[in-house]
Structure formats: C-alpha cells, structure tokens
Amino acid sequence: MSRCMGTRFRRLPGLILAVLGLVIMGFGIYRGEMAVVLEKAVNICMECVGIG
C-alpha cells in the first residue's frame, strides 16, 4: 500500500501546477489578453517575413 501512496504523492505537484496553469490561462482570456498576444504574434511574423 505504501508504494501506491508514493505514486499518488509524486503526481500531485504536477497536477496542482497543471490546474494552476489552466486557471491563470482562463483569467488571461477573461481579461482579453488573448487578443493582445495574437496581435504581437502577428507583428513578429510580419517582421520576420519582411512585410511589417
């Protein structure tokens, strides 16, 4: 039984970080940051191609 409990606790930090990341991403989308990031990505791509 101790072997099973060790595996459970080993996965816990990764699960907590994944959930925290999803919460932070959701908050950013709620604030409208997704549009800002997309705009910056398009600008960078245009500069690399030489159009912007």
Secondary structure in CASP SS format (residue, H / E / C, confidence):
PFRMAT SS
TARGET T0000
AUTHOR 0000-0000-0000
METHOD secondary structure of the structure
MODEL  1
M C 1.00
S H 1.00
R H 1.00
C H 1.00
M H 1.00
G H 1.00
T H 1.00
R H 1.00
F H 1.00
R H 1.00
R H 1.00
L H 1.00
P H 1.00
G H 1.00
L H 1.00
I H 1.00
L H 1.00
A H 1.00
V H 1.00
L H 1.00
G H 1.00
L H 1.00
V H 1.00
I H 1.00
M H 1.00
G H 1.00
F H 1.00
G H 1.00
I H 1.00
Y H 1.00
R H 1.00
G C 1.00
E H 1.00
M H 1.00
A H 1.00
V H 1.00
V H 1.00
L H 1.00
E H 1.00
K H 1.00
A H 1.00
V H 1.00
N H 1.00
I H 1.00
C H 1.00
M H 1.00
E H 1.00
C H 1.00
V H 1.00
G C 1.00
I C 1.00
G C 1.00
END
